[in-house]
Structures are given as structure tokens and as C-alpha cells.
Amino acid sequence: MSAIKIIAYIASAILIFFGVLFIWSAFGTREQPGNLVIGIITAGIGFVIIYFAGRISPPASQPQNVTLKVDLPANVAMDTLKCKSCGGALSPENISMVAGAPVVKCPYCGTTYQLTEEPKW
């Protein structure tokens, strides 16, 4: 919810509250018909603000690009990655992130599977 909506809802709640108080005071021991008009107008403005605040649509969100950088310690020997299905050599271009998980698509056999890291111990 945007800050404008929150401010509009708070302002309308205050206007409706005071509008009800003015309407209530119009029917007190000393009747004051002017308070009835002021109360109806004030509460009406509060309801109009609620109506228009509810119609405010959030701005369209832009797609987010996520870059994952891995900092490896010095002298790391990389093993070649091979397809589980056909044994073909895979390159980094064959790995993509889908829903936050690394997925491999083999260019040789077309097999698609999720990468899992096995423990080293």
C-alpha cells in the first residue's frame, strides 16, 4: 500500500470521526442545526476521499534483474560439469536461474534438470 493511500485513509477517518461528532452534537440538549450540515459535509468528504483513495492503482512494477556474484577463495580447481543423462560437457551458458534455482539444459540431449550440490565431506 502506498504512502498516499495510507495518508488518505487516515485523513478520511479523522474527517468521518469529526463529522459524526458534529452530527451527534446537532441533536444534543441545545439543538444546533448548523452542526448537522457541517457534520454531513465533513463525513461526506471523508467518504469521498476513501472512494478515490481506493481507486488509486499502484505504478506498474519494472522487471528486476538479479546478478549473483560468487567470490571464490584463491586457487580453486573447477571440475568440468557433465550432463547426468548423456555425459556431454556443459558450459556456463547452459546453466540458468529458474525460480531461484540453478537449472541445466544439455545442448546435446536436451535434458533439463536442477543442479544440486553434493556435500564435500
C-alpha positions in Angstrom: 0.0 0.0 0.0 1.4 3.4 -1.0 2.1 6.2 1.4 -0.5 8.4 -0.4 -3.2 5.8 0.3 -2.3 5.5 3.9 -2.4 9.3 4.4 -5.7 9.5 2.6 -7.3 6.7 4.7 -6.0 8.4 7.9 -7.3 11.8 6.8 -10.7 10.3 5.8 -11.0 8.5 9.2 -10.4 11.8 11.0 -13.0 13.7 8.8 -15.6 10.9 9.3 -14.9 10.9 13.1 -15.4 14.7 13.4 -18.4 14.6 11.0 -20.1 12.0 13.3 -19.3 14.2 16.3 -20.9 17.3 14.6 -24.0 15.3 13.6 -24.3 13.9 17.2 -23.9 17.4 18.7 -26.7 18.7 16.4 -29.2 16.5 18.4 -27.9 17.3 21.9 -29.6 19.3 24.6 -29.1 22.5 22.8 -30.0 21.7 19.2 -27.8 23.4 16.7 -28.9 22.7 13.1 -25.7 24.2 11.7 -23.7 21.4 13.2 -25.9 18.9 11.3 -24.9 20.4 8.0 -21.2 20.7 8.9 -21.2 17.1 10.1 -22.8 15.7 6.9 -20.4 17.7 4.7 -17.4 16.7 6.8 -18.4 13.0 6.8 -19.2 13.1 3.1 -15.8 14.5 2.3 -14.3 11.6 4.3 -16.2 9.0 2.3 -15.3 10.7 -1.0 -11.6 10.6 0.0 -11.9 6.8 0.8 -13.6 6.2 -2.6 -10.8 8.0 -4.5 -8.0 6.5 -2.4 -9.3 3.0 -3.2 -9.2 3.7 -6.9 -5.5 4.7 -6.9 -3.6 2.0 -8.7 0.0 1.2 -7.8 2.5 2.0 -10.5 3.5 -0.8 -12.8 6.5 -2.6 -11.5 9.6 -2.9 -13.6 11.2 -6.4 -14.0 14.1 -6.8 -11.7 17.5 -8.1 -12.9 19.3 -10.1 -10.3 23.0 -10.6 -10.6 24.6 -13.3 -8.4 28.4 -12.9 -7.9 30.3 -15.7 -6.3 33.6 -14.8 -4.7 35.7 -18.0 -4.5 38.8 -18.4 -2.4 42.2 -18.4 -4.1 43.4 -21.5 -6.1 40.1 -23.2 -6.7 40.1 -26.0 -9.1 36.9 -26.3 -11.1 35.7 -29.7 -12.2 34.1 -30.0 -15.6 30.3 -30.2 -15.4 28.9 -33.2 -17.3 25.3 -34.0 -18.2 23.7 -36.6 -15.9 21.9 -38.2 -18.9 24.4 -38.3 -21.8 27.7 -37.3 -20.2 28.2 -34.3 -22.5 30.4 -31.4 -21.4 28.3 -28.4 -20.2 29.3 -24.8 -20.2 28.2 -21.9 -18.1 25.8 -20.8 -20.9 23.8 -24.0 -20.3 23.0 -23.0 -16.8 20.2 -20.6 -16.0 18.3 -19.5 -12.9 14.6 -20.5 -12.8 12.6 -19.5 -9.7 15.8 -19.0 -7.7 17.3 -22.5 -8.5 20.0 -23.3 -11.0 18.7 -25.3 -13.9 20.9 -27.0 -16.6 19.7 -27.7 -20.1 22.0 -30.1 -22.1 22.7 -28.9 -25.6 23.4 -32.5 -26.8 20.4 -34.5 -25.5 18.0 -31.7 -24.5 17.6 -32.9 -20.9 16.7 -30.3 -18.3 17.3 -30.8 -14.6 18.0 -28.8 -11.5 21.6 -28.6 -10.2 22.2 -30.0 -6.7 25.3 -29.5 -4.8 26.6 -32.6 -3.1 28.4 -32.2 0.3 32.2 -32.3 0.0 32.8 -34.5 3.1 
